[in-house]
Amino acid sequence: MSQSVLSLKNVTIYQEEKTVLTEVNLEVNHGEFLYIIGKTGSGKSSLMKTLYADLTLTEGEGSIVGFDLATLKENDIPFLRRKIGIVFQDFKLLPDRNIDDNMLFVLKATGWTDIEDMQNKIEEVLNKVGMRDFGRKMPHQLSGGEQQRVAIARALLNDPELILADEPTGNLDPQTSVEVLEVLKKINANGKTIIMATHDYALLMKFPFKTLKCEDSKIFEVIQQRTA
Ligand SMILES: Nc1ncnc2c1ncn2[C@@H]1O[C@H](COP(=O)(O)OP(=O)(O)OP(=O)(O)O)[C@@H](O)[C@H]1O
């Protein structure tokens, strides 16, 4: 049985007065892996920001992990963000504390109190991304790929229904990008829905999933050409 995680109907996305995307109709079901591609400035990040309510939905209808984006209140945003794990191009780890403390910061900020529960959760998510032994390291002691794996672990802390990854491999070399995609693919295979904005076409070929393209203010599905 498929179940909708995200639904957009006749959405128009603006940045200030500029129309970035219009007539956006999108249904994403539980367990899907979806790429959003398109040239620089085509609206990928604006779409992602609309999904995690960094940009307000002002035109059209949208629901995501059970929240109505058009009527969402400022106070609801932290609750929405607990059901969505967000991964950014630049990792956004706190540079002044080690990996365990980066994780603790998020857990405490989202209402966790029992130290043993928190330690178990941190171990579980770091394990999932192959970073179990790195908890005592500072972010600057890790490579870009390791930092991104930690950032993915952080996104998993509250067991989100959906992962939004905005150019997660944008700062990584091709081999490291493949390793990060392997991690995301495994997380998807374990049941998480993933939406990933990228312009790394080599990754699309290597890890083919449903792909939507932003172009000329529209978004539409593209069928990937498979090479023999
Ligand atoms: N904060 C902002 N204020 C005004 N305009 C913005 C803002 N952010 C983005 N834009 C504009 O909105 C359009 C879409 O930008 P967006 O960042 O969504 O594109 P993108 O496809 O994610 O690009 P990139 O691949 O470079 O990240 C661009 O024309 C951009 O200049």
The ligand as an SDF file (V2000), in Angstrom:
LIG
                    3D

 31 33  0  0  0  0  0  0  0  0999 V2000
   16.7360   34.7110   -0.8860 N   0  0  0  0  0  0  0  0  0  0  0  0
   16.4540   35.0310   -2.1530 C   0  0  0  0  0  0  0  0  0  0  0  0
   15.9730   36.2480   -2.4780 N   0  0  0  0  0  0  0  0  0  0  0  0
   15.6730   36.5520   -3.7450 C   0  0  0  0  0  0  0  0  0  0  0  0
   15.8180   35.7220   -4.7890 N   0  0  0  0  0  0  0  0  0  0  0  0
   16.3030   34.5130   -4.5360 C   0  0  0  0  0  0  0  0  0  0  0  0
   16.6540   34.1030   -3.2100 C   0  0  0  0  0  0  0  0  0  0  0  0
   17.1160   32.8180   -3.2730 N   0  0  0  0  0  0  0  0  0  0  0  0
   17.0530   32.4530   -4.5730 C   0  0  0  0  0  0  0  0  0  0  0  0
   16.5720   33.4590   -5.3300 N   0  0  0  0  0  0  0  0  0  0  0  0
   16.3520   33.4050   -6.7870 C   0  0  0  0  0  0  0  0  0  0  0  0
   15.3940   32.4120   -7.0520 O   0  0  0  0  0  0  0  0  0  0  0  0
   15.7590   31.6610   -8.2230 C   0  0  0  0  0  0  0  0  0  0  0  0
   15.8700   30.1760   -7.8840 C   0  0  0  0  0  0  0  0  0  0  0  0
   16.9670   29.9950   -7.0060 O   0  0  0  0  0  0  0  0  0  0  0  0
   17.2670   28.5910   -6.3160 P   0  0  0  0  0  0  0  0  0  0  0  0
   18.3300   28.8280   -5.2920 O   0  0  0  0  0  0  0  0  0  0  0  0
   16.0050   27.9710   -5.8810 O   0  0  0  0  0  0  0  0  0  0  0  0
   17.8570   27.7700   -7.5450 O   0  0  0  0  0  0  0  0  0  0  0  0
   18.6560   26.3980   -7.5750 P   0  0  0  0  0  0  0  0  0  0  0  0
   18.1110   25.6080   -8.6990 O   0  0  0  0  0  0  0  0  0  0  0  0
   18.6220   25.7680   -6.2230 O   0  0  0  0  0  0  0  0  0  0  0  0
   20.1160   26.8770   -7.9090 O   0  0  0  0  0  0  0  0  0  0  0  0
   21.5570   26.2690   -7.4570 P   0  0  0  0  0  0  0  0  0  0  0  0
   21.7220   24.9950   -8.2220 O   0  0  0  0  0  0  0  0  0  0  0  0
   22.5090   27.3290   -7.8700 O   0  0  0  0  0  0  0  0  0  0  0  0
   21.4980   26.0850   -5.9680 O   0  0  0  0  0  0  0  0  0  0  0  0
   17.0510   32.2810   -8.7350 C   0  0  0  0  0  0  0  0  0  0  0  0
   16.7170   33.1830   -9.7590 O   0  0  0  0  0  0  0  0  0  0  0  0
   17.5970   33.0070   -7.5300 C   0  0  0  0  0  0  0  0  0  0  0  0
   18.3360   34.1420   -7.9310 O   0  0  0  0  0  0  0  0  0  0  0  0
  1  2  1  0
  2  3  1  0
  2  7  2  0
  3  4  2  0
  4  5  1  0
  5  6  2  0
  6  7  1  0
  6 10  1  0
  7  8  1  0
  8  9  2  0
  9 10  1  0
 10 11  1  0
 11 12  1  0
 11 30  1  0
 12 13  1  0
 13 14  1  0
 13 28  1  0
 14 15  1  0
 15 16  1  0
 16 17  2  0
 16 18  1  0
 16 19  1  0
 19 20  1  0
 20 21  2  0
 20 22  1  0
 20 23  1  0
 23 24  1  0
 24 25  2  0
 24 26  1  0
 24 27  1  0
 28 29  1  0
 28 30  1  0
 30 31  1  0
M  END
$$$$
